């Protein structure tokens, strides 16, 4: 835990650690919700050929992954 909290970790009491963790969890949950919202939006934005922005992103990712391997 101290490694995550940084140089001042030894001076942080249990309540502050709990609050810090709760804040990190809340931020993470919001990021997940934002990501899901963006992913949903990208799935519904389509090109003239009917494919979505998300489809193109997945194709791009697959190409990137195959090039790295």
C-alpha positions in Angstrom: 0.0 0.0 0.0 2.8 2.4 0.9 4.3 2.0 -2.6 1.0 3.1 -4.1 0.6 6.0 -1.8 4.1 7.4 -2.4 6.8 8.9 -0.2 4.4 10.2 2.4 2.6 6.9 3.0 4.1 6.3 6.4 2.4 9.5 7.7 -1.0 8.6 6.3 -3.4 7.2 9.0 -5.9 4.3 8.5 -8.9 6.6 7.9 -7.0 8.7 5.3 -5.9 5.4 3.6 -9.5 4.3 3.5 -10.7 7.6 2.1 -7.8 7.5 -0.5 -8.9 4.0 -1.6 -12.5 4.9 -1.8 -11.6 7.9 -4.0 -9.5 5.7 -6.3 -12.4 3.2 -6.6 -14.9 5.9 -7.3 -12.6 7.4 -10.0 -12.1 4.0 -11.5 -15.9 3.3 -11.6 -16.5 6.6 -13.4 -13.8 5.8 -15.9 -15.4 2.4 -16.6 -18.8 4.1 -17.1 -17.3 6.7 -19.4 -15.5 4.0 -21.4 -18.7 2.0 -21.8 -20.6 5.1 -22.9 -17.9 6.0 -25.5 -17.9 2.4 -26.7 -21.6 2.4 -27.1 -21.5 5.7 -29.0 -18.8 4.5 -31.3 -20.8 1.3 -32.0 -23.7 3.5 -33.3 -21.7 5.9 -35.4 -21.6 4.3 -38.8 -19.9 4.8 -42.2 -21.7 4.7 -45.5 -20.9 1.0 -45.8 -22.8 0.2 -42.6 -19.7 -0.6 -40.5 -19.3 1.3 -37.3 -16.4 3.3 -35.9 -16.0 0.6 -33.3 -15.8 -2.1 -36.0 -12.9 -0.1 -37.6 -11.2 0.2 -34.2 -11.4 -3.5 -33.6 -10.0 -4.2 -37.1 -7.2 -1.7 -36.4 -6.4 -3.3 -33.0 -6.3 -6.8 -34.6 -3.9 -5.6 -37.2 -1.7 -4.0 -34.6 -1.7 -7.1 -32.4 -0.8 -9.4 -35.4 2.1 -7.1 -36.3 3.5 -7.2 -32.8 3.4 -11.0 -32.7 
